Each structure stands twice: as C-alpha cells, then as structure tokens.
Amino acid sequence: MNVTQLTTLSSQLKPNLQRLLSNDELNFNLVLTHKGKHNQQAVTLYRFEPQQTMQLNSQHISFLLDDESGKLQGFVRLLPQYQSTQEQVTKDKALEITLKFLQEFAPDLLNNYKNNWIDTHDEVIMVDGGKVSLTGMKVKCRDLNTGLYFWTIIAPDGSVMVFERDVEWDFIRAGRQTQKWLHDSWLVKKL
C-alpha cells in the first residue's frame, strides 16, 4: 500500500487505518476498488494484496467503507501466518480485544448489544497452490438497537483478523441477506 493510497483511504476513516495493520502489510498493493451497496447503504470495497494483480481466494487485506460517513463497515486480514493451530486467544480475551477494537472503530455498536457466542472459526485461502485453513476466535454479537449482527474474528496473535457489521440475517431462509463484500466466494459471482 503506497503512501498516497494509504493517505487517501485513511482520510476516509477516522481513526487512522494504519493502526489495524502491521508494517509488512503496509506494503501491500491496491488491486481492487469497487462501489456497491451494503444493505441499502453505498459503500466502497478496497482490496490490497502482496502482488500487483488481484487473485481471489489468496491472502489479502480488505476494507469496506460507508461512502457517506466513511464508517468502517468491514475489514479482513486473511494472511498465511494465521494458519490453524491449537493456540488461540481465550474467549474472554477475544471479547476484551473486540470491545477495545469497537471503542476505536465502531463505538456506536457498544450502545446496546448482546454477545451471542464466542468460538473458533475457520477461513480458507490458497497459498502456493494449496488450501490453507486459517483459524481465529469469532465473537458474534447483535446490535439490539437495529437487530443487525456484527462480529470479529481474533487471530492467534491477538490482532483483529475480521470485522463485519450491519449484517441482516433471515431466520426463515436460514441465511445472511446482507452482501458479502469481504468473502471471495461471493465476490467471484458479483465482479
């Protein structure tokens, strides 16, 4: 991520996105900018990868920003260093990290929420032609003001690997209704 790209992106979100990334990740390249809707809200997806061109299902960092407010709607860091291991943060630590993250990046979600559950969660990416499973501790919550869901996935090193918010769930259809901008299986059908 070059200085101009990061400055432009950081100016759209306060506080600064640099706090979410390690120094190595700041060198990733912007490979996709795509506008769309998250529920009915206009958003822009920014995707960064180590190489110059987009490779779906590979390691990446993505931000989903609300076009009107600059609010962080979603964030993902799917990186090979989070390969599945037995070592995970505890459920209590995952909740603590989540609450600290929300205080800085989504304080409105702390007004009236319920923590539904905390448990391990896997994501899969391709690394050197093979599938690699990444595991973190997922903290799933519901915003009681809106009825929408939000969650984080905390990596084994205690960093935030995934954050999604304002997700509508249809219990009759037993499925998510909100667009999945941070999920490559969904993006491949929409781009």
N, C-alpha and C positions, 0 to 999 in steps of 0.2 A: 504494500500500500504506500504509494508515494506521498510526500508531504502535502501536495496540493489536494489529492483525493481525500486524505485524512482530515485536512483542514475544512474542506467543503462539507464532508459528512459530519464532522464534529460540530460545525456551526449549526447544523440542523437539530442537534440533540444536545441538551444540557442535562446533566453534566457531561463532560468530555468522554467520548468513546474509548480513548486511549487507556482509560482505567480498566477496561474489560479485556485488554489484550496483552500478551507478553511481547517482549522486544522482537523475537523472531517472527511473530505473527504480523507485526507492523510492516514487514517486507512483502507480504502477500500482494498480489496484483488484482485490481478491479477487473473482473471478467464478465460481469453482467449488471446492468441497471434495468429494472423492469417495473413499469407502473401497472397498478391494478386496484382491486378492491379487497378489503379485509372486512367481511360482513358488508356494510354499505359505505364504509369509510375509504377514501382514496389513500393509497399507500404506495411507497416505492421500495422495492427489494434491491439491496446492494449485496453482491456476492464477490468474495475475494478468495483466490486460490494461489498456491505457490507458483504455478506455471502461468503462462501468458493467455491461455485459452481455457474456456470452461470445459470441465469434464464432470458430467453428472455422476453421482454416486462415489465421488472421490472426496478427499479431505477438503474442507472449505470453512470459511467464516462468512456468515450472512447476517445482515441487519435488515429488519423490516420497520420502516419509519412511517408514521402518520404524516401525510403531506401537509395537512393544515397546521397541526400543532408541533410537529417534529417529535412527538412522543414515540418512545421505543415500543413497538408492537410485538417484536420478536427478535431473537438473537440466537445464533447457533455457532458453536465451535466444535466441529466434528474432525478430530485430529487423531492420528495413529497412536500418539502417546497415551491415549485413554483406552487402550486395548484391555479387554476384560481380564480382571484379576480378582482374587479373593479380597484384596484390600480396598475397602470403600470407607467413606466417612460414615459415622453413625447416623441414625435417623435424627437424633437430637441435634447433632452438628449440622446436618443438611438443612434442617429447619432454621437454625440460627444463621447460617450463611444466606439462606433465601431471604429472611427478614431484613438482614443488613443490605442485601442487593436491592430489595424492593424500596427500602428507605431512600436509597440514592436514585434509582432509575424508574420507579413506579410507585411513589408514595401514596397515590390515590387508592391503590389496591389494599392498603393496610387499614382503611377506614372501617370496613365491616366485612370480614371474610371468615371462612371456615376452612380449616385444613382437613381435607377428606382422607388422605392417606399418604404414607411415605414408604417407598420400597425401591428395590433395584430396577433398573430399566436399561434395555439394550438398544443400540442403534448399529447399523452395519454400513461400512464403506468399503470401497475397493482400494487395496494398497498393493502395488507391484503385481497386478493381475489377479490377486486373490482376495476373497472376502475376509474382512477383519471385523470382529464384533467389539464394539465399544460399550462399556458399562459405567453407569453412574447411579446416583441415588435421586430418584424422582420425588419431588414434593408437589402434590396436586392439591389445589385449593379452588374454592368457589367464592366469587365476589357476590356477597349477599345483597348488595345494592342493585346489581344488574342481572344476577342469575347466571352470568357468564363464568367460564373457568379460566384459570391461569395456573402455570406450573413452571418449575425449574427442574433441571437435572444437574446435580452437583457432581463434578468429576472427582476421581480418587484423590487428586491433589488439593481439593477444596475450592477450586475455581468453578465458575458457572459455565457449564457446557451448553445448556439450552435454557431459553426463557421464551414462553409463549403466553399471550394474554388475550382476553376478549374472545374466547373460543365458545361458540354456541354448540350445545350437544342436544341431539334429538333422541330422546329415550325410546320413542315409539319405533323409530328406524334403527335404533341402537348404533348411532354413528354420529360423527362430527359433521356439522353443517358448515362451519367456517372454512374458508380456503386454507390450504396447507402450503403457504409460500416457502416455508423452511424445509419442506420434505421433497427430496428429489423424485420419489415415485409419483408424486402429484405434478411436479414441475415438468416432467418429461411429457405429460399429456397436455399441458397448458401452454408451453412455449412454442 
